Amino acid sequence: MIEYTKQQLLIYSEPYPSEIHTDLLLCLGYQKQLAGQTEEAFTDISSAINSAYELESPRLIADGRSIRGSLMSYQGNYNAALEDLITAQHLYEKLNLTYWANQTLNEIATSYRRFGDSETALKYQIKLEKMYIESGRLFEADIVNVQIAFSLEALGKINESTERFYKSLKYWESKQEKVPAADAKVNIAGNLIQQGQIDKALTLLKQAEPDIPDKHEGPHSFMSLYFAQVYLAKNELDKAIKYSNQASIDFNRGANKRGEAQNLRLLNDIYLAKGDVTNAHKALTAFIDMHLILDKQIMSDRNAEMQTRFNTDKVHNENQLLLKAANDKELQLQIMQRNETLQVVIITLVAIILLIVSVFAYKQVKRKRRYQTLALTDELTGLSNRRDTYYQGGNFIKQARQSGKPFSVISFDADRFKQVNDTLGHDIGDKVLVKLAALTMGMMRENDVVGRVGGEEFLVLLPNISNTIAQEIAQRLIDCIANYDWSLISPELHQTVSAGVTSLTNETELSPLLLKADHALYRAKADGRNCVRNA
């Protein structure tokens, strides 16, 4: 878990400081504390607290100072521990984080107990336990129950303390949690030793030993200490020294000066019982040195306690300023969010306007193209009109002259069309023209052009088509039209067409080519209509 957290810290190293980086650094410090790396843990947590102050984040400040306060309380540094814990507890209350405010209050009570003021600690603890039980928080209630047991032990109420430890043991056995159940057995054994019940204490310690790994230096250190006390009482001095040395390793690893002082005094007694005056003297000297350090710290902590108890206004005012700064930042954030909302509204409006303009422009372009199409299209038949047909014919001539490929035209018109209009009406005449256009278009290629260039006159432009093939196409067209069932339009109607075909030779414009096609068409008319003639 420590390595994973380090990897996450690298991922979120920029920008610095940031809330997520600070939170991860607190996690890393807490994980190192659990792993017994107390010095590194203290450094990481302190660094995170500094970042939290830079960020002006009350929640992260409270979290950091709560964790660091608990660590320093365990180490015996009550002065700094109480300052951190009381600051954190006030911040949690101001932030309405009741759960964490109560957890920190429990740590404050524990610090008072370790400090020697067990009665004050007990008042806090009983109140907290009742509150947790009423709210159904049995896990938290058990944590406070254990602290109450320690406070009762410090006040000399050993039987009541032991009952509390048994209550915790029962709770954890019901949960089938081996490590905390073993921890409860160690605590009970400590009380039994004080009451002289050595064998019973040894039985509990042996039951607990397999379930408490040495990485849990807290319970493991006191288990080793109690083993040493038991074996001293049973005069098994080598075993007592072995467990005392193990306890020393654990206490030093956890920087627990209180526990190590107690262990050094015990080690002195063991060596005296063994008759080893030299090592007994060394142990006693180390004990005295340790006690001097603790006494000096206790005096400092006594002064700190008085300052803490009578100068809480300072802490309160500092926290109020911090919360005000946090509220100001929240207000700034809200203003920025409102600005972002306005920006979104403006962007949306601009997008709508652009969309409207784009639709309007699209319709204008579409309308323009439609007008262009109408200008180049015969309204009745949908074919190219005279202007477009002649324009495309000119282009085909230029392409044919440049490429050397053939180009042919077919000019045809409806036979006796005036008679159709006069006898059957112009409506029938229009239908005939539309059908002629449809039949012709149905026979031509996609790149051929069919145009209506006069009333009943049509022109077909055939790029890349030789004269011979053009005559064949014209004949198929004549036959197709002649064979169509014109009675579908009018019962008495039978429509034919005449066609003239010509191909490009040395012409540079369309006009002379059209003239040749017209001469061929006139010959077809003169030869009886419904036929094709080539120029």
C-alpha positions in Angstrom: 0.0 0.0 0.0 2.9 2.4 0.8 4.4 1.8 -2.7 1.1 2.3 -4.4 0.5 5.6 -2.5 4.0 6.8 -3.6 3.1 6.0 -7.2 -0.1 8.1 -6.9 1.9 11.0 -5.4 4.1 11.0 -8.5 1.1 11.0 -10.7 -0.4 14.0 -8.9 2.9 15.8 -8.2 1.7 18.8 -10.3 0.4 21.3 -9.6 1.9 21.6 -6.1 0.4 22.0 -3.6 -2.9 20.6 -4.4 -5.6 19.0 -2.3 -5.3 15.6 -3.8 -1.5 15.6 -3.4 -1.8 16.7 0.2 -4.5 14.1 1.0 -2.2 11.4 -0.5 0.7 12.6 1.6 -1.4 12.3 4.7 -2.4 8.7 3.7 1.3 7.9 3.1 2.2 9.2 6.6 -0.6 7.3 8.3 0.5 4.1 6.4 4.1 4.5 7.5 2.9 5.1 11.1 1.1 1.7 11.0 4.2 0.1 9.5 6.3 1.4 12.4 8.2 4.0 10.3 7.4 6.8 12.8 10.1 9.3 11.9 9.2 9.2 8.2 5.5 9.2 9.0 6.0 12.4 11.2 7.9 14.1 8.3 5.3 13.3 5.7 2.4 14.3 7.9 4.0 17.6 8.9 4.8 18.4 5.2 1.1 17.7 4.4 -0.1 20.0 7.1 2.1 22.8 5.8 0.6 22.3 2.3 -2.9 22.3 3.8 -2.2 25.7 5.4 -1.0 27.0 2.0 -4.2 25.8 0.4 -6.2 27.2 3.3 -8.1 24.0 3.5 -9.7 23.5 7.1 -10.6 19.9 6.4 -7.0 18.9 5.4 -5.6 20.9 8.3 -7.9 19.1 10.7 -7.1 15.7 9.3 -3.3 16.3 9.4 -3.2 17.7 12.9 -5.5 14.9 14.2 -3.2 12.2 12.7 0.0 13.9 13.9 -1.5 14.6 17.4 -2.4 10.9 17.8 1.2 9.9 16.8 2.8 12.4 19.2 0.5 11.4 22.0 1.6 7.7 21.6 5.2 8.8 21.6 4.7 10.8 24.8 5.0 14.3 23.4 1.8 15.6 25.1 2.5 19.3 24.7 2.5 19.2 20.9 -0.1 16.4 20.8 -2.7 18.4 22.7 -2.1 21.5 20.6 -2.7 19.5 17.4 -5.6 17.5 18.7 -7.5 20.5 20.2 -7.0 22.5 17.0 -8.3 19.6 14.9 -11.3 18.9 17.1 -12.4 22.6 17.0 -12.1 22.6 13.2 -14.1 19.4 12.8 -16.9 20.9 15.0 -16.9 24.1 12.9 -17.1 22.0 9.7 -20.0 20.0 11.2 -18.0 16.8 10.9 -19.3 15.3 14.1 -17.9 11.8 13.6 -14.3 13.0 13.3 -14.8 15.6 16.0 -15.7 12.8 18.4 -12.9 10.6 17.2 -10.4 13.4 17.9 -12.1 14.1 21.2 -11.3 10.5 22.1 -7.7 11.0 21.2 -7.6 14.2 23.4 -9.0 12.1 26.3 -6.4 9.4 25.7 -3.6 12.1 25.8 -5.0 13.3 29.1 -4.8 9.8 30.4 -1.3 9.2 29.2 -0.4 12.6 30.6 -1.6 11.5 34.1 -5.0 13.2 34.2 -7.1 10.1 34.0 -10.1 11.6 35.7 -10.5 14.3 33.0 -9.9 11.7 30.4 -12.6 9.4 31.9 -15.2 12.2 31.8 -14.7 12.7 28.1 -14.6 8.9 27.4 -17.8 8.0 29.3 -19.7 10.7 27.5 -18.4 9.6 24.1 -19.1 5.9 24.8 -22.7 6.6 25.7 -23.2 8.7 22.5 -21.7 6.0 20.3 -23.8 3.2 21.9 -27.0 5.3 21.4 -26.2 5.9 17.8 -25.4 2.2 17.2 -21.7 2.8 16.5 -20.4 -0.3 18.3 -17.0 -0.3 16.7 -16.3 3.3 17.9 -17.9 2.5 21.3 -15.4 -0.4 21.7 -12.4 1.9 21.0 -13.6 4.3 23.7 -14.4 1.3 26.0 -10.7 0.2 25.8 -9.6 3.8 26.6 -11.9 3.9 29.6 -10.3 0.6 30.8 -6.9 2.2 30.6 -8.1 5.3 32.5 -9.6 3.0 35.2 -6.4 1.1 35.4 -4.5 4.4 35.9 -6.9 5.3 38.7 -6.2 2.0 40.4 -9.6 0.5 39.6 -8.2 -2.7 38.3 -11.3 -4.9 38.5 -13.4 -2.4 36.6 -10.7 -2.0 34.1 -10.4 -5.8 33.6 -14.2 -6.0 33.1 -13.9 -3.4 30.4 -11.1 -5.3 28.6 -13.2 -8.6 28.8 -16.1 -6.7 27.2 -13.8 -5.7 24.3 -12.6 -9.3 24.0 -16.2 -10.6 23.8 -17.0 -8.0 21.1 -14.0 -8.9 18.9 -14.5 -12.7 19.4 -18.1 -12.2 18.1 -16.7 -10.5 15.1 -14.1 -13.3 14.7 -11.3 -10.7 14.5 -8.2 -12.4 15.8 -5.7 -9.4 16.1 -8.0 -7.1 18.1 -9.2 -10.0 20.2 -5.5 -10.9 21.0 -4.8 -7.3 21.8 -7.7 -7.4 24.4 -6.1 -10.6 25.9 -2.8 -8.7 26.3 -4.5 -5.9 28.1 -6.3 -8.3 30.4 -3.0 -10.0 31.1 -1.4 -6.7 32.1 -4.1 -6.2 34.8 -3.8 -9.8 36.0 -0.1 -9.3 36.5 -0.8 -6.3 38.7 -3.1 -8.5 40.8 -0.6 -11.3 41.1 -2.5 -13.8 38.9 0.7 -14.8 37.0 -0.3 -18.2 35.6 -3.6 -16.9 34.3 -1.8 -13.9 32.7 0.7 -16.3 31.0 -2.1 -18.4 29.6 -3.7 -15.4 28.0 -0.4 -14.1 26.6 0.4 -17.5 25.0 -3.1 -17.5 23.4 -2.5 -14.0 22.1 1.1 -14.4 20.8 0.4 -16.3 17.5 -2.2 -13.6 16.5 -0.1 -10.5 17.1 2.7 -10.0 14.4 5.7 -7.9 15.3 4.7 -5.3 12.6 1.9 -4.2 15.1 4.5 -2.7 17.4 1.9 -1.3 19.8 0.3 -4.4 21.1 3.4 -6.5 20.3 5.6 -4.3 22.5 3.3 -4.6 25.6 2.8 -8.3 25.0 6.6 -8.7 25.1 6.8 -6.5 28.2 4.1 -8.5 30.0 5.9 -11.8 29.0 9.1 -10.4 30.6 7.2 -9.5 33.8 5.6 -13.0 34.0 8.9 -14.8 33.5 10.6 -12.6 36.1 7.8 -13.5 38.5 8.3 -17.2 37.6 12.1 -16.7 37.9 12.7 -17.8 34.3 15.2 -15.0 33.8 16.6 -15.8 30.4 13.1 -15.9 28.9 12.4 -12.6 30.8 15.5 -11.0 29.2 14.6 -12.3 25.7 11.1 -10.8 25.9 12.4 -7.5 27.5 14.9 -7.1 24.6 12.0 -7.7 22.1 9.9 -5.1 23.9 12.8 -2.6 23.7 13.0 -3.1 19.9 9.3 -2.5 19.6 9.2 0.5 21.9 12.1 2.2 20.1 10.7 1.5 16.7 7.4 3.1 17.7 9.3 5.9 19.6 7.3 5.1 22.7 9.5 6.6 25.5 7.0 5.8 28.2 6.9 2.1 27.4 10.7 1.9 27.0 11.2 3.6 30.5 8.9 1.0 32.0 10.8 -1.8 30.2 14.2 -0.5 31.3 13.1 -0.5 35.0 11.9 -4.1 34.5 15.2 -5.1 32.8 17.1 -3.7 35.8 15.0 -5.9 38.1 15.7 -8.9 35.9 19.4 -8.5 35.9 19.4 -7.9 39.7 17.5 -11.1 40.1 20.1 -12.8 38.0 22.9 -11.3 40.0 24.3 -9.4 36.9 25.1 -6.1 38.6 26.9 -4.6 35.6 24.0 -5.0 33.2 21.5 -4.1 36.0 23.5 -0.8 36.5 23.4 -0.1 32.7 19.6 -0.7 32.6 19.1 1.5 35.6 21.2 4.3 34.2 19.3 4.2 30.9 16.1 4.2 32.9 17.1 7.3 34.9 18.2 9.1 31.7 14.9 8.2 30.0 13.0 9.4 33.1 14.8 12.7 33.2 13.8 13.3 29.6 10.2 12.3 30.4 10.1 14.4 33.5 11.4 17.4 31.6 8.8 16.8 28.9 6.0 16.3 31.5 6.9 19.7 33.1 6.7 21.3 29.7 3.4 19.5 29.0 2.0 20.6 32.4 2.6 24.2 31.3 1.2 23.5 27.9 -1.9 22.0 29.5 -2.5 25.1 31.5 -2.0 27.2 28.4 -4.3 25.0 26.5 -7.0 25.0 29.1 -6.9 28.8 29.6 -5.9 29.9 26.1 -8.5 28.1 24.0 -9.7 31.5 22.7 -6.5 31.8 20.7 -7.1 28.5 19.1 -10.7 29.4 18.5 -9.8 32.7 16.9 -7.2 31.1 14.7 -9.7 28.6 13.6 -12.3 31.3 12.9 -9.8 33.2 10.7 -9.0 30.0 8.9 -12.7 29.2 8.3 -13.3 32.8 7.2 -10.5 32.4 4.6 -12.1 29.1 3.5 -15.5 30.7 3.2 -14.0 33.5 1.1 -12.4 31.0 -1.2 -15.8 29.2 -1.5 -17.4 32.5 -2.4 -14.8 33.2 -5.0 -15.4 29.7 -6.4 -19.1 30.4 -6.6 -18.5 33.7 -8.4 -16.2 31.8 -10.8 -18.8 29.2 -11.3 -21.4 31.9 -12.1 -19.0 33.4 -14.6 -18.5 30.0 -16.2 -22.3 29.7 -16.4 -22.6 33.1 -18.1 -19.8 32.1 -20.5 -21.7 29.0 -21.3 -24.9 31.0 -21.9 -23.0 33.5 -24.2 -21.4 30.7 -26.1 -24.7 29.0 -26.5 -26.3 32.2 -27.8 -23.5 32.8 -30.2 -23.8 29.2 -31.4 -27.5 29.6 -32.0 -26.9 32.9 -33.9 -24.3 31.2 -36.0 -26.6 28.3 -36.6 -29.4 30.7 -37.7 -27.0 32.6 -40.0 -25.6 29.3 -41.4 -29.2 28.0 -42.1 -30.0 31.3 -43.8 -26.8 31.3 -45.8 -27.5 27.6 -46.8 -31.0 28.5 -47.9 -29.7 31.4 -49.9 -27.1 29.3 -51.7 -29.7 26.6 -52.3 -32.1 29.3 -53.6 -29.4 30.7 -55.9 -28.6 27.2 -57.2 -32.3 26.7 -57.8 -32.5 29.9 -59.8 -29.5 28.9 -61.8 -31.0 25.5 -62.5 -34.3 27.1 -63.5 -32.4 29.5 -65.8 -30.8 26.5 -67.6 -33.7 24.1 -67.5 -36.8 23.7 -69.7 -39.7 24.2 -67.4 -42.0 21.7 -69.1 -39.7 18.8 -69.8 -37.0 19.3 -67.2 -34.4 19.0 -70.0 -31.6 21.5 -70.6 -33.0 24.6 -72.3 -31.6 26.1 -75.5 -29.0 28.3 -73.8 -27.6 25.4 -71.6 -27.6 23.0 -74.5 -25.7 25.3 -76.8 -23.3 26.2 -74.1 -22.5 22.5 -73.3 -22.3 21.8 -77.1 -19.6 24.5 -77.4 -17.6 22.9 -74.6 -17.9 19.4 -76.1 -16.5 20.8 -79.4 -13.5 22.3 -77.6 -12.8 19.0 -75.8 -13.2 16.9 -79.0 -10.7 19.1 -80.9 -8.2 19.0 -78.0 -8.5 15.2 -77.5 -9.1 14.2 -81.1 -12.1 12.1 -80.1 -15.4 12.2 -82.1 -18.5 14.2 -81.3 -21.9 13.8 -82.8 -25.4 15.4 -82.5 -28.9 14.3 -83.2 -31.5 16.9 -84.1 -35.1 15.7 -84.0 -38.6 17.1 -83.8 -42.1 15.8 -83.4 -43.9 15.0 -86.7 -47.1 17.0 -87.4 -47.0 18.4 -83.9 -49.1 21.5 -84.8 -51.9 19.1 -85.8 -51.7 17.4 -82.3 -52.1 20.8 -80.6 -54.9 21.9 -83.0 -57.0 18.7 -82.8 -56.2 17.3 -79.3 -55.4 20.5 -77.4 -52.2 22.0 -76.0 -52.5 20.0 -72.8 -52.1 16.8 -74.8 -49.4 18.4 -76.8 -47.5 19.2 -73.6 -47.9 15.6 -72.4 -46.4 14.4 -75.8 -43.4 16.7 -75.3 -42.8 15.4 -71.8 -43.1 11.8 -72.9 -40.7 12.4 -75.8 -38.2 13.9 -73.3 -38.6 10.9 -71.0 -38.2 8.3 -73.7 -35.1 10.1 -75.1 -33.4 10.5 -71.7 -34.1 6.8 -71.0 -32.0 5.8 -74.0 -29.0 8.1 -73.4 -25.8 7.8 -71.3 -25.3 9.8 -68.1 -22.8 12.2 -69.8 -25.0 12.7 -72.9 -27.0 16.0 -73.0 -30.6 16.1 -74.2 -32.1 19.6 -74.7 -35.3 21.1 -75.8 -34.2 23.9 -78.2 -37.6 24.9 -79.6 -41.3 24.2 -79.4 -41.2 20.5 -80.6 -37.5 20.6 -81.5 -34.9 18.5 -79.5 -31.1 18.2 -79.7 -29.0 15.3 -78.4 -25.3 15.9 -77.8 -23.1 12.7 -77.9 -19.5 13.2 -76.8 -17.0 10.5 -77.9 -19.6 9.0 -80.3 -18.8 8.4 -84.0 -21.1 9.2 -86.8 -22.0 5.5 -87.5 -23.0 4.9 -83.9 -24.9 8.2 -83.7 -27.0 7.0 -86.7 -27.7 3.7 -84.9 -28.7 5.6 -81.7 -31.0 7.9 -83.7 -32.7 4.9 -85.4 -33.3 3.2 -82.1 -34.8 6.5 -80.8 -37.1 6.7 -83.9 -38.2 3.2 -83.4 -38.7 3.5 -79.6 -40.9 6.6 -80.1 -42.9 5.1 -83.0 -43.5 1.9 -81.0 -44.7 3.6 -77.8 -48.4 3.1 -76.9 -49.4 6.7 -77.4 -53.1 5.8 -76.7 -52.1 6.0 -73.0 -52.0 9.7 -73.5 -54.9 10.0 -76.0 -56.8 7.2 -77.8 -56.5 8.7 -81.3 -52.8 9.7 -80.9 -49.9 8.2 -82.7 -46.7 10.2 -82.5 -43.5 9.8 -84.5 -40.3 11.9 -84.9 -37.8 12.7 -87.6 -34.1 13.0 -87.0 -31.0 14.4 -88.6 -27.5 13.2 -87.6 -24.1 14.9 -88.0 -20.6 14.6 -86.6 -17.8 17.0 -86.0 -15.3 17.4 -88.8 -13.3 20.7 -88.8 -15.9 23.0 -87.2 -14.7 25.2 -84.3 -18.2 26.3 -83.2 -21.6 24.7 -82.7 -23.6 26.8 -85.2 -22.3 25.2 -88.4 -22.7 21.7 -86.9 -26.3 22.5 -86.0 -26.9 23.8 -89.5 -25.7 20.4 -90.9 -28.0 18.5 -88.5 -30.9 20.7 -89.5 -30.3 20.0 -93.2 -30.3 16.3 -92.5 -33.6 16.7 -90.4 -35.2 18.6 -93.4 -34.3 15.7 -95.7 -35.9 13.2 -93.2 -39.1 15.3 -93.2 -39.0 15.4 -97.0 -38.5 11.6 -97.2 -41.8 10.9 -95.4 -40.9 11.6 -91.8 -40.4 8.9 -89.0 -36.9 8.3 -90.3 -33.2 9.3 -89.9 -30.9 11.1 -92.3 -27.2 11.7 -92.0 -25.6 15.0 -93.1 
